[in-house]
Amino acid sequence: MRIDVSLEHRDLAVELAGLHARMQRPGDVLHRLPEIATPMPDFVFRYRESDGEFHVYVEDRQRQVLAGCTSFHRVFELDRRMGRHLRSPHSRYAADYRRRGMASAVYRWALEAGLCLVSGPRQSPAAYRLWMSLARSHPLTLVSTRDKHLAVMDSRVERTSFEAFDTRMMLLGAGWTLQGLARVMP
């Protein structure tokens, strides 16, 4: 798991503006998505499920712009049967909206709904801090995704093991324990 992602090269404002325009267009799949209740009244959180993946879009009510979005992807490095319980979240938020708790609120929504979250093989420093913050209220463990299987790792892994692409962090969703998860995994 590497902490080395930088997305500064992307024109995120253009991506978010394009998504927001689609959300306003009648007939588009993004138009009139259902809302999610959150503790952030100045923002609308909208939800979409597509082919087993989940997407949450955060709109600024005042400015009428898309602040960002989080997608919960299947963990492709694992057996597909694990997909009912595990997702790998990836967030994109405009610079003006970072460090305001939006991604945290979206991740908490997923965790409280019972999804277990598995990090990607690489994270930004901000994403790493988010996961450490969420670990205060949800169990966090290191896992390996080698050979399409999920294996819990010792929390005292060596730095070289921690930086390996098949080493991930996993947050347990509401109602899950490692033993319970092991019982439903192939």
Secondary structure, 3 states (H helix, E strand, C coil): CEECCCCCCCCHHHHHHHHHHHHHCCCCCCCCCCEECCCCCCEEEEEEEECCEEEEEEEECCCCEEEEEEEEECCCCECHHHHHCEEEEEEEECHHHCCCCHHHHHHHHHHHCCCEEECCCEECHHHHHHHHHHCCCCCEEEEECCCECCEECCCCCCHHHHCCCCEEEEECCCCCCHHHHHHHCC
